[in-house]
């Protein structure tokens, strides 16, 4: 039991750090996106906000386990959270698609954002490390939720990579359409993550 308690504490500390980073990523990504007029960065920031919700729910779940809550109570809370997060992610997918198509139709171009590129580079480096740690802890605790949360970090890394590609293409070649096209690529990751969470919330994993 002592080993398990230590694992739970380590998992909670990991989630505290992860959620804190997501809050920072949300603020920087959204601010940079609004300043540059980049739907790609705005979507990146909004997805980070949803990751905060998911991380907060997992922290609550781990605290319940640390305090001896029943498995049934924990699983029910996880399903409800997954349903909410999945629904919002799918809604975000529709929003990003609509704005990207509008920008392509009206030839809207995003400005360069050094701040946005910096946070994307940091995420590409950090997110895989968090994924590995959460997977290790999740396997040790027999917690699929913790492992799945780690996979959300990988999705975040893919998103950050897409942000970088879009920003570099716009900066180097002045391709006005690069931001919107990259945002449409980003929709795939957002929608996939949202559908998986939605199905998990409905008990159809």
URGI-V588443 format. One record per residue. N is the residue number from 1. RES is the residue in one letter. PSI is psi in degrees with one decimal (999 if undefined). BURIAL is + if it has 16 or more other ideal C-beta (glycine too) atoms within 10 Angstrom, else -. Layout:
n=N res=RES psi=PSI burial=BURIAL
n=N res=RES psi=PSI burial=BURIAL
//
This chain:
n=1 res=X psi=-34.2 burial=-
n=2 res=X psi=-42.1 burial=-
n=3 res=X psi=-41.9 burial=-
n=4 res=X psi=-40.5 burial=-
n=5 res=X psi=-40.1 burial=-
n=6 res=X psi=-39.2 burial=-
n=7 res=X psi=-42.1 burial=+
n=8 res=X psi=-43.2 burial=+
n=9 res=X psi=-43.2 burial=-
n=10 res=X psi=-39.1 burial=+
n=11 res=X psi=-41.1 burial=+
n=12 res=X psi=-42.7 burial=+
n=13 res=X psi=-39.5 burial=-
n=14 res=X psi=-42.6 burial=+
n=15 res=X psi=-35.6 burial=+
n=16 res=X psi=-46.4 burial=-
n=17 res=X psi=-46.1 burial=-
n=18 res=X psi=-45.8 burial=+
n=19 res=X psi=-37.8 burial=+
n=20 res=X psi=-40.8 burial=-
n=21 res=X psi=-41.2 burial=+
n=22 res=X psi=-35.0 burial=+
n=23 res=X psi=-42.9 burial=+
n=24 res=X psi=-43.6 burial=-
n=25 res=X psi=-39.2 burial=+
n=26 res=X psi=-48.8 burial=+
n=27 res=X psi=-46.1 burial=-
n=28 res=X psi=-46.0 burial=+
n=29 res=X psi=-45.2 burial=+
n=30 res=X psi=-44.0 burial=+
n=31 res=X psi=-46.6 burial=+
n=32 res=X psi=-40.5 burial=+
n=33 res=X psi=-41.9 burial=+
n=34 res=X psi=-40.0 burial=-
n=35 res=X psi=-39.5 burial=-
n=36 res=X psi=-10.1 burial=+
n=37 res=X psi=34.9 burial=-
n=38 res=X psi=111.6 burial=+
n=39 res=X psi=-29.7 burial=+
n=40 res=X psi=-47.4 burial=+
n=41 res=X psi=-36.6 burial=+
n=42 res=X psi=-44.5 burial=+
n=43 res=X psi=-38.9 burial=+
n=44 res=X psi=-44.5 burial=+
n=45 res=X psi=-42.8 burial=+
n=46 res=X psi=-37.0 burial=+
n=47 res=X psi=-35.1 burial=+
n=48 res=X psi=-35.4 burial=+
n=49 res=X psi=-40.3 burial=+
n=50 res=X psi=-32.6 burial=+
n=51 res=X psi=-30.7 burial=+
n=52 res=X psi=-43.0 burial=+
n=53 res=X psi=-46.4 burial=-
n=54 res=X psi=-43.5 burial=+
n=55 res=X psi=-39.5 burial=+
n=56 res=X psi=-38.7 burial=-
n=57 res=X psi=-40.5 burial=+
n=58 res=X psi=-36.3 burial=+
n=59 res=X psi=-44.0 burial=+
n=60 res=X psi=-41.8 burial=+
n=61 res=X psi=-42.4 burial=+
n=62 res=X psi=-36.8 burial=+
n=63 res=X psi=-38.1 burial=-
n=64 res=X psi=-43.1 burial=-
n=65 res=X psi=-39.3 burial=+
n=66 res=X psi=-30.3 burial=-
n=67 res=X psi=4.9 burial=-
n=68 res=X psi=23.9 burial=-
n=69 res=X psi=156.0 burial=-
n=70 res=X psi=153.2 burial=-
n=71 res=X psi=-36.8 burial=-
n=72 res=X psi=-43.0 burial=-
n=73 res=X psi=-43.7 burial=-
n=74 res=X psi=-45.7 burial=+
n=75 res=X psi=-36.9 burial=-
n=76 res=X psi=-41.3 burial=-
n=77 res=X psi=-39.4 burial=+
n=78 res=X psi=-41.6 burial=+
n=79 res=X psi=-41.8 burial=-
n=80 res=X psi=-42.6 burial=-
n=81 res=X psi=-42.6 burial=+
n=82 res=X psi=-38.3 burial=+
n=83 res=X psi=-43.5 burial=+
n=84 res=X psi=-49.8 burial=+
n=85 res=X psi=-42.0 burial=+
n=86 res=X psi=-42.4 burial=+
n=87 res=X psi=-44.2 burial=-
n=88 res=X psi=-39.4 burial=+
n=89 res=X psi=-41.5 burial=+
n=90 res=X psi=-37.9 burial=+
n=91 res=X psi=-39.6 burial=-
n=92 res=X psi=-36.6 burial=+
n=93 res=X psi=-44.2 burial=+
n=94 res=X psi=-42.6 burial=-
n=95 res=X psi=-48.1 burial=+
n=96 res=X psi=-41.1 burial=+
n=97 res=X psi=-46.5 burial=+
n=98 res=X psi=-46.2 burial=-
n=99 res=X psi=-38.3 burial=+
n=100 res=X psi=-44.2 burial=+
n=101 res=X psi=-40.1 burial=-
n=102 res=X psi=-45.0 burial=-
n=103 res=X psi=-38.3 burial=+
n=104 res=X psi=-39.9 burial=+
n=105 res=X psi=-31.4 burial=-
n=106 res=X psi=6.1 burial=-
n=107 res=X psi=41.0 burial=-
n=108 res=X psi=134.4 burial=+
n=109 res=X psi=135.7 burial=+
n=110 res=X psi=147.3 burial=+
n=111 res=X psi=164.3 burial=-
n=112 res=X psi=149.2 burial=-
n=113 res=X psi=101.8 burial=+
n=114 res=X psi=-40.0 burial=-
n=115 res=X psi=-41.8 burial=+
n=116 res=X psi=-41.1 burial=+
n=117 res=X psi=-36.5 burial=+
n=118 res=X psi=-44.2 burial=-
n=119 res=X psi=-32.3 burial=+
n=120 res=X psi=-42.3 burial=+
n=121 res=X psi=-44.9 burial=-
n=122 res=X psi=-40.2 burial=-
n=123 res=X psi=-39.0 burial=+
n=124 res=X psi=-34.9 burial=+
n=125 res=X psi=-44.3 burial=-
n=126 res=X psi=-40.2 burial=+
n=127 res=X psi=-43.4 burial=+
n=128 res=X psi=-33.8 burial=-
n=129 res=X psi=-42.1 burial=-
n=130 res=X psi=-37.3 burial=+
n=131 res=X psi=-47.1 burial=+
n=132 res=X psi=-41.8 burial=-
n=133 res=X psi=-44.0 burial=+
n=134 res=X psi=-35.8 burial=+
n=135 res=X psi=-43.2 burial=+
n=136 res=X psi=-47.7 burial=+
n=137 res=X psi=-39.5 burial=+
n=138 res=X psi=-40.6 burial=+
n=139 res=X psi=-39.1 burial=-
n=140 res=X psi=-34.2 burial=+
n=141 res=X psi=-3.9 burial=+
n=142 res=X psi=46.6 burial=-
n=143 res=X psi=97.4 burial=+
n=144 res=X psi=-32.9 burial=-
n=145 res=X psi=-40.9 burial=+
n=146 res=X psi=-38.9 burial=+
n=147 res=X psi=-43.1 burial=+
n=148 res=X psi=-36.7 burial=+
n=149 res=X psi=-36.0 burial=+
n=150 res=X psi=-36.1 burial=+
n=151 res=X psi=-29.0 burial=-
n=152 res=X psi=-34.5 burial=+
n=153 res=X psi=-36.6 burial=+
n=154 res=X psi=-41.2 burial=+
n=155 res=X psi=-40.5 burial=+
n=156 res=X psi=-38.9 burial=+
n=157 res=X psi=-41.6 burial=+
n=158 res=X psi=-42.9 burial=+
n=159 res=X psi=-44.0 burial=+
n=160 res=X psi=-39.9 burial=+
n=161 res=X psi=-39.3 burial=+
n=162 res=X psi=-40.2 burial=+
n=163 res=X psi=-44.2 burial=+
n=164 res=X psi=-45.0 burial=+
n=165 res=X psi=-46.1 burial=+
n=166 res=X psi=-42.1 burial=+
n=167 res=X psi=-41.9 burial=+
n=168 res=X psi=-43.4 burial=-
n=169 res=X psi=-39.4 burial=+
n=170 res=X psi=-42.3 burial=+
n=171 res=X psi=-42.1 burial=-
n=172 res=X psi=-41.5 burial=-
n=173 res=X psi=-2.7 burial=-
n=174 res=X psi=37.2 burial=-
n=175 res=X psi=105.4 burial=-
n=176 res=X psi=-25.3 burial=-
n=177 res=X psi=-6.8 burial=+
n=178 res=X psi=-42.0 burial=+
n=179 res=X psi=-44.9 burial=+
n=180 res=X psi=-40.4 burial=+
n=181 res=X psi=-43.2 burial=+
n=182 res=X psi=-35.5 burial=+
n=183 res=X psi=-36.8 burial=+
n=184 res=X psi=-34.8 burial=+
n=185 res=X psi=-39.4 burial=+
n=186 res=X psi=-31.6 burial=+
n=187 res=X psi=-35.7 burial=+
n=188 res=X psi=-47.0 burial=-
n=189 res=X psi=-42.1 burial=+
n=190 res=X psi=-46.6 burial=+
n=191 res=X psi=-40.0 burial=+
n=192 res=X psi=-46.0 burial=-
n=193 res=X psi=-41.2 burial=+
n=194 res=X psi=-43.3 burial=+
n=195 res=X psi=-39.7 burial=-
n=196 res=X psi=-44.3 burial=+
n=197 res=X psi=-39.6 burial=+
n=198 res=X psi=-45.4 burial=+
n=199 res=X psi=-38.0 burial=-
n=200 res=X psi=-40.4 burial=+
n=201 res=X psi=-29.5 burial=+
n=202 res=X psi=0.8 burial=-
n=203 res=X psi=28.8 burial=-
n=204 res=X psi=50.1 burial=-
n=205 res=X psi=999 burial=-
//
